[in-house]
Amino acid sequence: MGPNPSAAALTPVPRGGFGLHPPDLGERRFLHPGPLRWLRAFGWAVALVFVVAFAALSTGEALSHWWPKTSGPLQLTANVIGALIGLGVYGLAVWLAEGRGPSEIALAPLLPEVAVGLLIGALMFAAVMAIMAVFGLYDIHGAGLAPAWTAIGRAVQSGVVEEIMIRAILLRLIWRAFGPWAAFAVSAAVFGFGHIGNPGATVFAAVCIALEAGIMLGAFYALTGRVWISIGVHAAWNFTQGYLFGAAVSGGDFGPAMASSTARAGFPDWLTGGVFGPEASLPALVVCTVVGVTTLWFAWRRGHLGLRRAAV
């Protein structure tokens, strides 16, 4: 028999630790049941995204500016400190405003779940490039060892800060307000079309990111109740794409790389990703969508997608 969504919605959510559990959407203080909880949840999402983004990115930018640009280790440290500040500010804000310990960033499962995410993300992108190579869509040339400081720093920053903003805040609180399907649709669209201003971006590229990453990364959060696997997948995908293969990452340069990968001329951008990079390609869309839909199905089977509508 399938899961009982209404029963799943009433199942107590563990405060932290290992194991798979539904996301803790928040039930107390600012998110207490009552009139206009949907509006309170939505407003809290907007405010929290701004606070976390400002704290994390301004800290990282300030340290990066103060420290020598030529020092890879110091620039990496700036990125890591900025990400940690973002996590800390998020945890403190949730504790103060929602009256709970944020189980979505519980520390006990951090290392094993990030490791799993790193492995999944690297394998997924390697699979995409293998498809590209087999069908002659990309030219891939090795370049030898290269400093990895810049790539690691950018992968950490994008993985941590974007996952906190999009999954832990936006997806969770839209879910709190309007239910899971609206939350997936809105958070995926924001994530995808948030890249529309990047170099080489197209509407197709934004749709690809919304479908392949917006759904997949949200699905890992829905399955585990935590963002660690999503962070690992996000960081490893970007690092593998930008450093190991030397391909464009969302239209940008990820710094020194071990290889150089470029789309072959004569193929349409929707097949290769064009100058935006492989993540805007049909192979990436297929690989990530398969992983995302499968993970979402497991989350649904466990009853983690039971509707939790706000009181009106």
C-alpha positions as CSV (number, residue, x, y, z in Angstrom):
1,M,0.0,0.0,0.0
2,G,1.1,3.6,-0.6
3,P,1.8,6.1,2.1
4,N,-0.8,8.0,3.9
5,P,0.0,11.7,3.4
6,S,-2.2,13.0,6.2
7,A,-0.7,10.5,8.6
8,A,2.8,11.5,7.5
9,A,2.0,15.1,8.1
10,L,1.2,14.3,11.7
11,T,4.3,12.3,12.3
12,P,6.7,13.9,14.8
13,V,9.8,15.2,13.1
14,P,13.1,14.2,14.8
15,R,15.2,17.2,16.0
16,G,18.4,16.0,14.4
17,G,20.7,13.1,14.0
18,F,20.8,10.3,11.4
19,G,18.0,8.7,9.5
20,L,15.5,9.8,6.9
21,H,12.7,12.1,8.1
22,P,10.3,14.6,6.6
23,P,11.6,18.2,6.5
24,D,10.8,20.2,9.7
25,L,8.8,23.1,8.3
26,G,8.5,25.0,11.5
27,E,5.5,25.0,13.9
28,R,6.3,27.5,16.6
29,R,6.7,31.2,17.3
30,F,6.6,33.1,14.0
31,L,5.3,30.0,12.2
32,H,2.7,29.0,14.8
33,P,-0.7,27.7,13.5
34,G,-3.2,30.4,13.1
35,P,-4.5,33.1,10.8
36,L,-2.3,34.1,7.9
37,R,0.4,31.6,8.6
38,W,1.0,31.4,4.8
39,L,1.7,35.1,4.7
40,R,4.0,34.9,7.7
41,A,5.9,32.0,6.2
42,F,6.3,33.8,2.9
43,G,7.5,37.0,4.5
44,W,9.9,35.1,6.7
45,A,11.3,33.4,3.6
46,V,12.0,36.7,1.9
47,A,13.6,38.2,5.0
48,L,15.7,35.1,5.8
49,V,17.0,34.8,2.2
50,F,18.2,38.4,2.4
51,V,19.8,38.1,5.8
52,V,21.7,34.9,5.0
53,A,22.8,36.0,1.6
54,F,24.0,39.3,3.0
55,A,25.9,37.8,5.9
56,A,27.5,35.0,3.9
57,L,28.4,36.9,0.7
58,S,29.4,40.2,2.3
59,T,31.7,38.3,4.7
60,G,33.3,36.3,1.9
61,E,33.7,39.3,-0.3
62,A,35.2,41.4,2.5
63,L,37.8,38.8,3.4
64,S,38.6,38.1,-0.2
65,H,39.2,41.9,-0.7
66,W,41.4,42.2,2.4
67,W,43.5,39.2,1.7
68,P,46.0,38.9,-1.2
69,K,44.3,37.9,-4.4
70,T,47.3,35.9,-5.3
71,S,47.0,33.6,-2.3
72,G,44.8,30.6,-3.3
73,P,44.6,29.2,0.3
74,L,43.5,32.6,1.7
75,Q,40.9,33.1,-1.0
76,L,39.6,29.6,-0.3
77,T,39.5,30.4,3.4
78,A,37.5,33.5,2.7
79,N,34.9,31.4,0.8
80,V,34.7,28.8,3.6
81,I,34.3,31.4,6.3
82,G,31.6,33.1,4.3
83,A,29.7,29.8,4.0
84,L,30.1,29.0,7.7
85,I,28.8,32.5,8.6
86,G,25.8,31.8,6.4
87,L,25.1,28.5,8.1
88,G,25.5,30.1,11.5
89,V,23.2,33.0,10.8
90,Y,20.6,30.7,9.4
91,G,20.8,28.4,12.5
92,L,20.6,31.3,14.9
93,A,17.7,33.0,13.0
94,V,15.7,29.7,13.0
95,W,16.3,29.1,16.7
96,L,15.2,32.6,17.6
97,A,12.2,33.1,15.2
98,E,11.0,29.5,15.0
99,G,11.8,28.2,18.4
100,R,13.6,25.1,17.2
101,G,16.9,23.6,16.5
102,P,17.3,23.5,12.7
103,S,17.4,19.8,12.0
104,E,18.0,20.5,8.3
105,I,21.6,21.4,9.3
106,A,22.0,18.9,12.1
107,L,25.8,18.4,12.6
108,A,25.9,14.6,13.3
109,P,25.2,13.5,9.7
110,L,27.1,16.4,8.1
111,L,30.3,14.5,7.0
112,P,28.7,11.2,5.8
113,E,25.9,13.0,3.9
114,V,28.1,15.6,2.3
115,A,30.5,12.7,1.3
116,V,27.5,10.9,-0.3
117,G,26.5,14.1,-2.1
118,L,30.0,14.7,-3.4
119,L,30.2,11.2,-4.8
120,I,26.7,11.5,-6.5
121,G,27.5,14.9,-7.9
122,A,30.8,13.9,-9.4
123,L,29.4,10.7,-10.9
124,M,26.5,12.5,-12.4
125,F,28.6,15.1,-14.2
126,A,31.1,12.5,-15.3
127,A,28.1,10.5,-16.8
128,V,27.0,13.7,-18.7
129,M,30.5,14.2,-20.1
130,A,30.8,10.5,-21.0
131,I,27.6,10.8,-23.1
132,M,28.9,14.0,-24.7
133,A,32.2,12.2,-25.6
134,V,30.5,9.1,-26.9
135,F,28.3,11.1,-29.3
136,G,31.1,13.5,-30.3
137,L,29.4,16.6,-28.9
138,Y,32.4,17.9,-26.9
139,D,36.2,18.2,-27.4
140,I,37.9,17.3,-24.1
141,H,41.6,17.8,-23.8
142,G,43.7,17.2,-20.7
143,A,45.8,20.1,-19.3
144,G,47.6,18.4,-16.4
145,L,47.5,19.4,-12.7
146,A,46.4,22.9,-11.9
147,P,45.8,24.8,-8.6
148,A,42.4,23.9,-7.2
149,W,42.0,26.6,-4.6
150,T,39.7,28.8,-6.7
151,A,37.5,25.9,-7.8
152,I,37.1,24.5,-4.3
153,G,36.3,27.9,-2.9
154,R,33.7,28.6,-5.5
155,A,32.2,25.1,-5.2
156,V,31.9,25.5,-1.4
157,Q,30.4,28.9,-1.6
158,S,27.8,28.0,-4.3
159,G,27.0,24.7,-2.7
160,V,26.5,25.9,0.9
161,V,25.0,29.4,0.4
162,E,22.7,28.6,-2.5
163,E,21.4,25.4,-0.9
164,I,20.6,27.2,2.4
165,M,18.8,30.0,0.4
166,I,16.9,27.9,-2.1
167,R,16.3,24.6,-0.2
168,A,16.4,25.3,3.5
169,I,14.7,28.7,3.2
170,L,12.7,29.1,0.1
171,L,11.6,25.5,-0.5
172,R,10.9,24.8,3.1
173,L,8.9,28.0,3.8
174,I,6.9,27.9,0.6
175,W,6.1,24.3,1.5
176,R,5.0,25.6,4.9
177,A,2.7,28.1,3.3
178,F,1.3,26.4,0.2
179,G,2.3,22.7,0.3
180,P,5.2,20.7,-1.4
181,W,4.2,20.9,-5.0
182,A,4.0,24.7,-5.0
183,A,7.2,24.8,-3.1
184,F,9.1,22.7,-5.6
185,A,7.7,24.7,-8.5
186,V,8.5,28.1,-7.1
187,S,12.0,27.2,-5.7
188,A,13.0,25.4,-8.9
189,A,11.8,28.4,-11.0
190,V,13.7,30.9,-8.8
191,F,16.8,28.7,-9.0
192,G,16.7,28.2,-12.7
193,F,15.8,31.8,-13.8
194,G,18.1,33.2,-11.2
195,H,20.8,32.2,-13.8
196,I,19.2,34.0,-16.7
197,G,21.6,37.0,-16.4
198,N,24.7,34.8,-16.6
199,P,26.9,35.0,-19.7
200,G,25.4,32.9,-22.6
201,A,22.2,32.2,-20.7
202,T,19.0,31.4,-22.6
203,V,15.5,30.5,-21.5
204,F,16.3,26.9,-22.3
205,A,19.3,27.0,-20.0
206,A,17.2,28.4,-17.2
207,V,14.6,25.8,-17.7
208,C,17.2,23.1,-17.7
209,I,18.7,24.3,-14.4
210,A,15.2,24.6,-12.9
211,L,14.2,21.0,-13.9
212,E,17.5,19.2,-13.4
213,A,18.9,21.0,-10.3
214,G,15.9,22.7,-8.8
215,I,13.9,19.4,-8.6
216,M,16.8,17.1,-7.9
217,L,18.5,19.1,-5.1
218,G,15.1,19.7,-3.5
219,A,14.3,16.0,-3.7
220,F,17.4,15.1,-1.7
221,Y,16.2,17.6,1.0
222,A,12.7,16.2,0.9
223,L,14.0,12.6,1.3
224,T,16.5,13.2,4.1
225,G,15.0,16.3,5.9
226,R,18.5,17.9,5.6
227,V,20.4,19.9,3.1
228,W,23.8,18.1,3.4
229,I,23.4,15.8,0.4
230,S,22.1,18.6,-1.7
231,I,25.2,20.7,-0.7
232,G,27.5,17.9,-1.6
233,V,25.9,17.3,-5.0
234,H,25.8,21.0,-5.8
235,A,29.5,21.5,-4.9
236,A,30.8,18.4,-6.6
237,W,28.8,19.0,-9.8
238,N,30.3,22.5,-10.1
239,F,33.8,21.4,-9.1
240,T,33.8,18.4,-11.5
241,Q,32.4,20.6,-14.3
242,G,34.7,23.6,-13.8
243,Y,38.0,22.0,-12.5
244,L,38.2,18.4,-13.6
245,F,36.7,19.0,-17.0
246,G,37.4,22.7,-17.5
247,A,33.9,23.4,-18.9
248,A,32.0,26.6,-18.4
249,V,29.9,26.6,-15.2
250,S,26.6,28.5,-15.7
251,G,28.4,30.6,-18.3
252,G,31.3,31.5,-16.1
253,D,35.0,30.5,-15.7
254,F,35.7,28.4,-12.6
255,G,39.5,29.2,-12.7
256,P,42.5,27.0,-13.4
257,A,41.4,23.5,-14.5
258,M,42.9,20.1,-15.3
259,A,41.2,19.9,-18.7
260,S,39.6,22.0,-21.3
261,S,36.1,21.0,-22.6
262,T,34.3,22.9,-25.3
263,A,31.2,22.1,-27.3
264,R,31.9,21.2,-30.9
265,A,30.7,23.5,-33.6
266,G,27.8,22.5,-35.7
267,F,25.6,21.1,-32.9
268,P,22.6,23.1,-31.5
269,D,23.0,24.7,-28.1
270,W,20.2,22.7,-26.6
271,L,22.2,19.5,-27.3
272,T,25.5,20.7,-25.9
273,G,24.8,23.7,-23.7
274,G,26.8,26.0,-25.9
275,V,28.8,28.7,-24.2
276,F,26.7,28.4,-21.0
277,G,28.1,25.0,-20.3
278,P,27.0,21.3,-20.2
279,E,24.4,21.9,-17.5
280,A,22.2,23.5,-20.2
281,S,22.4,20.4,-22.4
282,L,20.0,17.7,-23.2
283,P,22.3,15.0,-21.7
284,A,22.5,16.9,-18.4
285,L,18.7,17.4,-18.4
286,V,18.1,13.7,-18.8
287,V,20.7,12.5,-16.3
288,C,19.6,14.9,-13.5
289,T,15.9,14.6,-14.1
290,V,16.2,10.8,-13.8
291,V,18.0,11.1,-10.5
292,G,15.7,13.8,-9.3
293,V,12.5,12.1,-10.1
294,T,13.7,8.8,-8.6
295,T,14.7,10.5,-5.4
296,L,11.4,12.4,-5.3
297,W,9.6,9.1,-5.7
298,F,11.5,7.6,-2.8
299,A,10.5,10.7,-0.7
300,W,6.9,10.3,-1.7
301,R,6.9,6.6,-0.9
302,R,8.2,7.3,2.6
303,G,5.4,9.8,3.1
304,H,7.6,12.9,3.2
305,L,5.5,14.8,0.7
306,G,2.3,14.8,2.7
307,L,0.6,18.2,2.3
308,R,1.1,20.5,5.3
309,R,-1.1,23.4,4.6
310,A,-1.0,26.5,6.6
311,A,-4.0,27.3,8.8
312,V,-6.2,30.1,7.4
